[in-house]
Amino acid sequence: MGTAKRERQKAGHQARLNVERSLDRRDQRRRRLFSIVGAAVVVVATAALFIGLSDNSSTSTTAATTTTTLATSTTISAETLPSAAGKPCVAFNDTLPAGAPEVTMPVGEVPTSLVVEDLITGTGTPVVAGDSVTVNYIGVSCSTGKIFDSSWASGKPITFPLNQVISGWSQGLVGMQPNGRRLLVIPADLGYGSTGQGGIAPDESLIFVVDLISASASATPGTTPN
């Protein structure tokens, strides 16, 4: 009986060892599985984060480019315009602002000297060099027939000293009388020359129609035509 009992105890002990080993192997498999799954989650999360950052970076770059492109395409600069040197004058082909007079263009050969023509003769004291004048005006590029500036578009005249404007104006308005209207054909060297200005191309001849409202030696300076 003693021997049988010892055999049963030994067998029971072996069975418990087998169970414990089985449980231990199962736990080890679980831990390895959890480690693999955890690593996979980390990889997936990292990849998702990288893709998200890449998409955001791409979107930001595109937006900046669009803004930049959008900003470049809507800002007119003389630096982006081709030179008008040698280009003939063309007929007016733009929409006149409300109240603005017709513009007669000297179609053909590029002007080489200042042309001054009174379309309406005014009355009163003529403008002299150094006066400040209050005017309405419209300016057209000779080579395109397009308006580049007009006080009629803003709905109010401007006042400025003749010694603060382009030579074509400071020379061309001398002798004009209030309530008169004058056509100025200005060659590039009396305008903005080889550099241009704003929407005016380099070497561009300019056509102006100017209505003189008043002139004074002491008028308050304002903005200048450009």
Secondary structure, DSSP 8 states (H G I E B T S, - for coil): -HHHHHHHHHHHHHHHHHHHHHHHHHHHHHHHHHHHHHHHHHHHHHHHHHHHHHHHHHHHHHHHHHHHHHHHHHS--GGGS---TT--B----S---TT--------BS---S-EEEEEE---SS---TT-EEEEEEEEEETTT--EEEEHHHHTS-EEEEGGGS-HHHHHHTTT--TT-EEEEEE-GGGTTTTT-BTTB-TT--EEEEEEEEEEETT--------
